[in-house]
Amino acid sequence: MNRPAEKVPHTITGLLQSGTRTIGDASDAPDVDARILLQTLLKKDHAWLIAHGTESVDAAHVTRYYQWIERRARSKPLAYITGRKAFWTMELAVTRDVLVPRPETELLVERALGKIPLSEPLHILDLGTGSGAIGLAIAAERPLCKVTATDCSWPTLKIAEQNKGRLGLRNIDFQQGNWYGPLEQNRFSVIVCNPPYVPHSYYEATLSHEPRDALFSGERGLDALETVINGAGGHLEPGGWLLVEHGFDHKPSVQVLFQAAGYKSITTLDDHAGHPRVTEGRRADKA
Ligand SMILES: C[S@@+](CC[C@H](N)C(=O)[O-])C[C@H]1O[C@@H](n2cnc3c(N)ncnc32)[C@H](O)[C@@H]1O
């Protein structure tokens, strides 16, 4: 590990350069990561760092900065170091108990909002809510709606509740349990779900920091998707929509699952990287 030498100048510019070198290959954008860590630590924005590049930083902050830099150099996700992640229009608290919300999941939010008119007080379900990302975004954008969000993990739901409190939202409630288990006979107009969909055998160093139950599901990554798609019919209003996020190579299998479950208007949308990422379908009008 490239530890900071005594002689490294503890100016803002010096810290950014040294931090960038230390993170190195552990990140695609080590300069951005070093800057975000220093900004978070000093509670300043990007423009302030540029304007004050020659100023010195006090010893306590320098020590803390290099502790954070070293964690990032060991591939720890930036969001777990800062404890924050931007998602949709919100800043969410995140800890190791929740998956770090991904930008591609915003596509799921966007598609779901397209099916929820602003003026209608619909009941929406977010399955496997994690930090609350999807459910909170929908609750914020559709204040007349009631959102129910579930997860199997209590520690995860604690973070989601914290985020609800910080955002001051009242139209979302969290329930603990296995997929549709806690919902009894409740029916929803729209069900959204970003389930675990990574195949068990897949390995990537960066993923080792996140909760396994949030990521992995079966040999092909399809077990949770199958449960969610097959169970949705019993909880959707006639004409209601199911939208799921899935792996880039899951489109054919997920479309077959939607067809077999009797959905209409089945469509798969690509994420910003051009990968098939979200599939949606509509329950037939009559039950
Ligand atoms: C991929 S993460 C998605 C988290 C969040 N919705 C997001 O998009 O950032 C999947 C979530 O499903 C939850 N989960 C996994 N298995 C579950 C189950 N059997 N029942 C309910 N939730 C489950 C995990 O705890 C995790 O929070």
The ligand as an SDF file (V2000), in Angstrom:
LIG
                    3D

 27 29  0  0  0  0  0  0  0  0999 V2000
  -30.6940   -6.2300   -5.2170 C   0  0  0  0  0  0  0  0  0  0  0  0
  -31.1790   -5.7570   -3.5910 S   0  0  0  0  0  0  0  0  0  0  0  0
  -32.2160   -4.3630   -4.0020 C   0  0  0  0  0  0  0  0  0  0  0  0
  -32.2640   -3.3070   -2.9230 C   0  0  0  0  0  0  0  0  0  0  0  0
  -33.0020   -2.0370   -3.3620 C   0  0  0  0  0  0  0  0  0  0  0  0
  -34.3560   -2.3180   -3.7850 N   0  0  0  0  0  0  0  0  0  0  0  0
  -32.2580   -1.3560   -4.4820 C   0  0  0  0  0  0  0  0  0  0  0  0
  -32.7190   -1.4020   -5.6230 O   0  0  0  0  0  0  0  0  0  0  0  0
  -31.1940   -0.7520   -4.2200 O   0  0  0  0  0  0  0  0  0  0  0  0
  -32.3240   -7.0390   -3.1900 C   0  0  0  0  0  0  0  0  0  0  0  0
  -33.0380   -6.8890   -1.8460 C   0  0  0  0  0  0  0  0  0  0  0  0
  -33.9180   -8.0120   -1.7050 O   0  0  0  0  0  0  0  0  0  0  0  0
  -33.8840   -8.4640   -0.3660 C   0  0  0  0  0  0  0  0  0  0  0  0
  -34.2480   -9.8880   -0.3360 N   0  0  0  0  0  0  0  0  0  0  0  0
  -33.4760  -10.9520   -0.6590 C   0  0  0  0  0  0  0  0  0  0  0  0
  -34.1640  -12.0910   -0.4970 N   0  0  0  0  0  0  0  0  0  0  0  0
  -35.4050  -11.7370   -0.0860 C   0  0  0  0  0  0  0  0  0  0  0  0
  -36.5820  -12.4700    0.2560 C   0  0  0  0  0  0  0  0  0  0  0  0
  -36.6030  -13.8120    0.2150 N   0  0  0  0  0  0  0  0  0  0  0  0
  -37.6920  -11.7740    0.6400 N   0  0  0  0  0  0  0  0  0  0  0  0
  -37.6700  -10.4270    0.7030 C   0  0  0  0  0  0  0  0  0  0  0  0
  -36.5790   -9.6720    0.3970 N   0  0  0  0  0  0  0  0  0  0  0  0
  -35.4750  -10.3240    0.0090 C   0  0  0  0  0  0  0  0  0  0  0  0
  -32.4520   -8.2080    0.0930 C   0  0  0  0  0  0  0  0  0  0  0  0
  -32.3730   -8.1190    1.5100 O   0  0  0  0  0  0  0  0  0  0  0  0
  -32.1290   -6.8960   -0.6260 C   0  0  0  0  0  0  0  0  0  0  0  0
  -32.4010   -5.7930    0.1880 O   0  0  0  0  0  0  0  0  0  0  0  0
  1  2  1  0
  2  3  1  0
  2 10  1  0
  3  4  1  0
  4  5  1  0
  5  6  1  0
  5  7  1  0
  7  8  2  0
  7  9  1  0
 10 11  1  0
 11 12  1  0
 11 26  1  0
 12 13  1  0
 13 14  1  0
 13 24  1  0
 14 15  1  0
 14 23  1  0
 15 16  2  0
 16 17  1  0
 17 18  1  0
 17 23  2  0
 18 19  1  0
 18 20  2  0
 20 21  1  0
 21 22  2  0
 22 23  1  0
 24 25  1  0
 24 26  1  0
 26 27  1  0
M  CHG  2   2   1   9  -1
M  END
$$$$
